[in-house]
Amino acid sequence: MNDGSVVKKKPFLNRLVIFFVAIFAFIAMISMLLCAVNPLVDPNFFVWTSFFGLAFWPILLANILLFVILILLKARKSLYISLLALVLTVPGFMRSYSVGKEKIDEGNLKIMTYNVGAFFDVDDSKRTRVLVKNDVIQLINNEKPDIVCLQESGRWTKETADDFGEKIGCKYYSTNTYDHRGNIIFSKFPLEDDDFTKAFNASGAAGFAKIVKAKSRGVFYLENSHLQSNNISRDEIEYVGDTKNYVEKSSTGKSIVRKLKEGFELRTSNTKAIVENLPQNHIPIIICGDFNDTPLSYTYQRMKKAGFEDAFLSAGHGVGTTYCGKLPMLRIDYFWHGENIVPFTFEVVRKQISDHYPIVMTFNVSH
């Protein structure tokens, strides 16, 4: 039965705009789907989803923007595409953003991890390494940690390590002698070895471990890790930010893709070396350092599956960006902990010296 009413069609131009926006929304939704499944995909089996896991925040922002545009265009049918995309963001968002908690108290131990980038200033290449090292010392003294884990600090002699340790008030130190990049632990408490640490350190695959004996505050294992870097140069990062280069210097783009691909694959092996060589006793453990992978990565998933907790999610706040170079919103430095390690506070120290921010955690060791 025809009641005489006429369904008015949207103007042709309006429908055309909706059509193209819907296409972009579909692409953005598929990108978010690949982000969501990436933690389950071993890069050695299929590496290409890892690129989407690396870009979670830009993809999320693109989906939100397209959702708003579709609302303004009153495109009700196409809106379901963006709604599905936003649903798919939930697992990644829960790994990438911390609502934090009220900081009533601090733990009785404080630890810092910091990739110092070989003591080169990320903004001023003319500054000497001595000046940059002094800046790092001042930063550490401002935070007053009990333990400091540095990555990419270069080779240490006994004299340079003694001098640095004295300046930050840490009597004890230990370096990873199997890796020239310069993983080192400075501590106010003795650092010791047992059968586990000796075996783990001998591999040199993903850092090194020590037992920290913090007197009445507890005993725990500490692993200072630096997983495979992407080895992308500053010039290549500049390239990523300039779209005209994609045409003019396609060989650079291919180099970046190749380096990222190799990095994803090698970090899988690094993580395997960590999770398959854990101590068999009940001493609590903290694993910290530069993992070079985001919370939407297979690396992160392997750590979670092994039973470790991401201290940022329980004690941090916000996005927690730890990389301060020109690739935005990357959280790639972590404090992972097992049972009987209780984080109280987690802070990203927003002091830009190297291309990483230091992160600091206070915690207790429970027994």
C-alpha positions as CSV (number, residue, x, y, z in Angstrom):
1,M,0.0,0.0,0.0
2,N,1.4,3.4,-1.0
3,D,0.7,6.1,1.5
4,G,2.1,8.8,-0.8
5,S,5.2,9.4,1.1
6,V,8.5,9.9,-0.8
7,V,11.8,8.8,0.5
8,K,14.2,11.6,-0.3
9,K,17.6,10.6,-1.6
10,K,20.7,12.3,-0.5
11,P,22.3,14.6,-3.1
12,F,24.7,12.8,-5.5
13,L,27.7,14.7,-4.2
14,N,26.8,13.7,-0.6
15,R,26.5,10.1,-1.5
16,L,29.8,10.2,-3.4
17,V,31.6,11.6,-0.3
18,I,30.0,9.0,1.9
19,F,31.1,6.2,-0.5
20,F,34.8,7.3,-0.4
21,V,34.7,7.9,3.4
22,A,33.2,4.4,3.8
23,I,36.1,2.9,1.8
24,F,38.6,4.7,4.0
25,A,36.7,3.5,7.1
26,F,36.8,-0.1,5.8
27,I,40.5,0.1,5.3
28,A,41.0,1.6,8.7
29,M,38.8,-1.1,10.2
30,I,40.9,-3.9,8.5
31,S,44.0,-2.2,9.8
32,M,42.7,-2.3,13.3
33,L,41.7,-5.9,12.9
34,L,45.4,-6.7,12.0
35,C,46.5,-4.7,15.0
36,A,44.2,-6.8,17.2
37,V,45.4,-10.2,15.9
38,N,49.1,-9.3,15.7
39,P,50.0,-10.3,19.2
40,L,49.0,-13.9,18.2
41,V,51.1,-14.0,15.0
42,D,54.7,-15.1,15.2
43,P,56.7,-12.8,13.0
44,N,58.8,-15.7,11.8
45,F,55.6,-17.3,10.5
46,F,54.1,-14.1,9.0
47,V,55.8,-10.8,9.7
48,W,53.5,-8.3,8.0
49,T,50.9,-7.9,10.7
50,S,53.7,-6.6,13.0
51,F,53.8,-3.3,11.0
52,F,50.2,-2.7,12.0
53,G,50.9,-3.5,15.7
54,L,53.6,-0.8,15.6
55,A,51.1,1.8,14.4
56,F,48.2,1.2,16.9
57,W,47.8,4.8,18.0
58,P,47.7,6.4,14.5
59,I,45.3,3.7,13.3
60,L,43.1,4.3,16.3
61,L,43.1,8.0,15.8
62,A,42.2,7.5,12.1
63,N,39.3,5.3,13.0
64,I,38.0,7.8,15.5
65,L,38.2,10.6,12.9
66,L,36.4,8.6,10.3
67,F,33.7,7.7,12.9
68,V,33.1,11.4,13.6
69,I,33.0,12.2,9.9
70,L,30.4,9.5,9.2
71,I,28.3,10.8,12.0
72,L,28.4,14.3,10.6
73,L,27.5,12.9,7.1
74,K,24.6,11.0,8.7
75,A,25.8,7.8,7.0
76,R,24.0,5.3,9.2
77,K,24.9,2.2,7.3
78,S,28.5,3.0,6.9
79,L,28.8,3.9,10.5
80,Y,28.6,0.3,11.5
81,I,32.1,-0.2,9.9
82,S,33.6,2.4,12.2
83,L,31.7,1.0,15.2
84,L,33.2,-2.4,14.5
85,A,36.6,-0.9,14.3
86,L,36.2,0.9,17.6
87,V,35.2,-2.4,19.2
88,L,38.3,-4.0,17.8
89,T,40.4,-1.3,19.6
90,V,39.4,-2.4,23.1
91,P,42.1,-5.2,23.6
92,G,44.9,-3.0,22.3
93,F,43.7,0.0,24.3
94,M,43.7,-2.0,27.5
95,R,47.3,-3.0,26.8
96,S,48.4,0.5,25.7
97,Y,46.7,2.9,28.2
98,S,46.7,2.9,32.0
99,V,44.0,4.6,34.0
100,G,46.5,4.6,36.9
101,K,45.6,4.6,40.6
102,E,45.9,7.0,43.4
103,K,49.5,7.1,44.7
104,I,48.9,6.8,48.4
105,D,52.4,5.4,49.2
106,E,55.6,4.4,47.5
107,G,57.4,1.1,47.6
108,N,60.5,0.7,49.7
109,L,62.7,0.0,46.6
110,K,63.2,2.3,43.6
111,I,64.5,1.2,40.2
112,M,65.3,3.0,36.9
113,T,65.8,1.6,33.5
114,Y,67.2,3.9,30.7
115,N,68.4,3.4,27.2
116,V,71.0,6.2,27.1
117,G,71.7,5.9,23.4
118,A,75.5,5.7,23.8
119,F,75.4,9.0,25.6
120,F,74.6,11.0,22.4
121,D,72.2,14.0,22.7
122,V,69.2,13.3,20.5
123,D,68.7,17.0,19.7
124,D,72.2,18.4,19.6
125,S,74.8,16.2,17.9
126,K,77.6,18.7,18.7
127,R,77.4,18.1,22.5
128,T,80.2,15.8,23.7
129,R,79.5,12.4,25.3
130,V,81.1,13.7,28.5
131,L,78.5,16.5,28.8
132,V,75.6,14.1,28.0
133,K,76.9,11.6,30.6
134,N,76.9,14.4,33.2
135,D,73.3,15.2,32.3
136,V,72.4,11.5,32.8
137,I,74.1,11.5,36.2
138,Q,72.2,14.6,37.2
139,L,68.9,13.1,36.1
140,I,69.7,9.9,38.1
141,N,70.6,11.9,41.2
142,N,67.3,13.9,40.9
143,E,65.3,10.6,40.9
144,K,67.5,8.9,43.6
145,P,66.9,5.2,42.5
146,D,68.4,2.3,44.5
147,I,69.1,0.5,41.3
148,V,69.8,1.8,37.7
149,C,69.8,-0.4,34.6
150,L,71.3,1.2,31.5
151,Q,71.2,0.0,27.9
152,E,73.4,1.2,25.0
153,S,75.9,2.8,27.3
154,G,78.9,1.5,25.5
155,R,82.0,-0.3,26.9
156,W,82.8,0.2,30.6
157,T,86.3,0.0,32.1
158,K,86.7,-0.5,35.8
159,E,87.7,3.2,36.2
160,T,84.7,4.6,34.3
161,A,82.2,2.3,36.0
162,D,83.7,3.1,39.5
163,D,83.5,6.8,38.7
164,F,80.0,6.7,37.4
165,G,78.8,4.5,40.3
166,E,80.4,6.9,42.9
167,K,78.7,9.9,41.3
168,I,75.2,8.3,41.5
169,G,75.7,6.7,44.9
170,C,75.8,3.1,43.8
171,K,78.7,1.0,45.2
172,Y,77.9,-2.1,43.2
173,Y,77.8,-2.6,39.4
174,S,77.8,-5.4,36.9
175,T,78.1,-5.3,33.1
176,N,77.0,-7.7,30.4
177,T,80.4,-8.9,29.2
178,Y,78.8,-10.8,26.3
179,D,77.4,-7.7,24.6
180,H,79.4,-4.6,23.5
181,R,76.3,-2.3,23.5
182,G,76.8,-1.7,27.2
183,N,74.0,-3.1,29.4
184,I,75.1,-2.3,33.0
185,I,73.4,-2.5,36.4
186,F,74.4,-0.1,39.1
187,S,73.1,-0.8,42.6
188,K,73.2,0.3,46.2
189,F,72.9,-3.4,47.1
190,P,75.2,-6.4,46.4
191,L,74.8,-8.1,43.0
192,E,75.4,-11.8,43.0
193,D,75.3,-14.9,40.8
194,D,73.9,-18.4,41.0
195,D,73.5,-21.3,38.6
196,F,70.6,-19.5,36.8
197,T,72.3,-16.2,36.3
198,K,75.6,-17.8,35.1
199,A,73.7,-19.9,32.5
200,F,71.5,-17.0,31.4
201,N,74.4,-14.6,31.1
202,A,76.5,-17.0,29.1
203,S,74.0,-16.9,26.2
204,G,74.2,-13.1,25.9
205,A,71.1,-13.3,23.8
206,A,68.8,-10.8,25.5
207,G,70.6,-9.1,28.3
208,F,71.9,-10.4,31.6
209,A,70.7,-11.3,35.1
210,K,71.9,-10.8,38.7
211,I,70.5,-11.5,42.2
212,V,69.9,-8.3,44.1
213,K,70.3,-8.7,47.8
214,A,68.5,-5.7,49.3
215,K,68.9,-6.6,52.9
216,S,65.7,-6.5,54.9
217,R,63.8,-5.2,51.8
218,G,64.1,-8.5,50.0
219,V,66.0,-10.6,47.5
220,F,65.1,-10.8,43.8
221,Y,66.4,-11.6,40.4
222,L,66.9,-8.6,38.0
223,E,67.4,-9.0,34.3
224,N,68.6,-6.0,32.3
225,S,67.5,-6.6,28.8
226,H,67.9,-4.9,25.4
227,L,66.1,-6.7,22.6
228,Q,67.2,-6.4,19.0
229,S,67.0,-2.8,17.7
230,N,65.5,-1.9,14.4
231,N,68.8,-0.1,13.6
232,I,66.9,2.7,11.8
233,S,69.2,5.8,11.5
234,R,68.2,9.3,12.3
235,D,68.1,10.1,8.5
236,E,65.7,7.2,7.9
237,I,63.5,8.5,10.7
238,E,63.5,11.9,9.0
239,Y,62.5,10.2,5.8
240,V,59.5,8.6,7.4
241,G,58.2,12.1,8.3
242,D,58.5,13.5,4.8
243,T,56.0,12.0,2.4
244,K,57.7,13.3,-0.8
245,N,60.6,10.9,0.0
246,Y,58.4,7.9,-0.7
247,V,58.7,8.8,-4.4
248,E,62.2,10.4,-4.5
249,K,64.0,7.9,-2.4
250,S,62.2,4.6,-2.6
251,S,65.3,2.7,-1.9
252,T,65.4,4.2,1.6
253,G,61.8,3.1,2.2
254,K,62.7,-0.4,1.2
255,S,65.7,-0.3,3.6
256,I,63.4,0.7,6.5
257,V,60.9,-2.0,5.8
258,R,63.7,-4.6,5.6
259,K,65.2,-3.4,8.9
260,L,61.8,-3.5,10.7
261,K,61.1,-7.0,9.3
262,E,64.4,-8.3,10.6
263,G,63.9,-6.6,13.9
264,F,60.5,-8.2,14.5
265,E,61.9,-11.6,13.7
266,L,65.0,-11.3,15.8
267,R,63.1,-10.0,18.8
268,T,61.0,-13.1,18.7
269,S,64.2,-15.1,19.3
270,N,65.3,-12.7,22.0
271,T,62.0,-13.1,23.8
272,K,62.2,-16.9,23.5
273,A,65.6,-16.8,25.1
274,I,64.1,-15.0,28.1
275,V,60.9,-17.0,28.7
276,E,62.4,-20.4,28.0
277,N,65.3,-19.8,30.4
278,L,63.7,-18.6,33.6
279,P,64.9,-19.6,37.1
280,Q,63.3,-22.8,38.6
281,N,63.2,-21.5,42.2
282,H,60.8,-19.2,43.9
283,I,62.9,-16.0,44.0
284,P,60.9,-13.1,42.7
285,I,62.0,-11.6,39.3
286,I,62.0,-8.3,37.5
287,I,62.9,-8.0,33.8
288,C,63.4,-4.5,32.6
289,G,64.9,-2.6,29.7
290,D,64.4,-1.6,26.0
291,F,62.2,-4.2,24.3
292,N,61.9,-2.2,21.0
293,D,58.3,-3.5,20.7
294,T,54.9,-2.1,21.5
295,P,52.1,-3.7,23.6
296,L,50.5,-4.8,20.3
297,S,53.4,-7.1,19.5
298,Y,54.1,-10.8,19.6
299,T,57.0,-10.0,22.0
300,Y,54.6,-8.5,24.5
301,Q,52.3,-11.4,24.2
302,R,55.0,-13.9,24.9
303,M,56.0,-12.1,28.1
304,K,52.3,-12.1,29.2
305,K,51.9,-15.7,28.3
306,A,55.0,-16.6,30.4
307,G,53.2,-15.1,33.4
308,F,54.8,-11.7,33.6
309,E,52.9,-8.5,34.5
310,D,53.4,-5.1,32.8
311,A,54.0,-2.8,35.8
312,F,52.9,0.2,33.7
313,L,49.3,-1.1,33.6
314,S,49.0,-1.4,37.3
315,A,51.0,1.6,38.5
316,G,51.4,4.0,35.5
317,H,49.0,6.5,33.9
318,G,48.1,7.5,30.4
319,V,49.8,6.3,27.2
320,G,53.2,6.0,28.8
321,T,55.3,7.0,25.8
322,T,59.0,6.0,26.3
323,Y,60.4,6.7,22.9
324,C,61.0,10.5,22.4
325,G,62.2,10.4,18.8
326,K,60.2,11.4,15.8
327,L,58.0,8.3,15.8
328,P,55.1,9.2,18.0
329,M,53.4,7.5,21.0
330,L,55.7,4.4,21.2
331,R,55.9,2.6,24.6
332,I,58.9,0.2,24.1
333,D,60.6,0.2,27.5
334,Y,59.2,-2.0,30.3
335,F,59.3,-3.2,33.8
336,W,58.0,-6.8,33.7
337,H,57.6,-8.6,37.0
338,G,56.6,-12.0,38.4
339,E,54.9,-13.0,41.6
340,N,55.8,-11.3,44.9
341,I,56.9,-8.1,43.2
342,V,54.4,-5.4,44.0
343,P,54.6,-2.2,42.0
344,F,53.5,1.0,43.8
345,T,54.4,3.8,41.4
346,F,55.5,4.0,37.8
347,E,56.8,7.2,36.1
348,V,58.1,8.1,32.7
349,V,60.7,10.8,33.4
350,R,60.0,13.4,30.7
351,K,63.6,14.5,30.3
352,Q,64.9,14.3,26.7
353,I,68.5,13.4,26.5
354,S,68.7,10.2,24.4
355,D,65.9,9.1,22.1
356,H,64.3,7.2,25.1
357,Y,62.8,8.5,28.3
358,P,63.9,6.8,31.5
359,I,61.2,5.0,33.4
360,V,61.2,4.6,37.2
361,M,59.2,2.2,39.4
362,T,58.9,1.9,43.2
363,F,58.0,-1.5,44.5
364,N,58.1,-4.0,47.4
365,V,59.3,-7.6,47.5
366,S,56.7,-9.7,49.3
367,H,57.4,-13.1,50.8
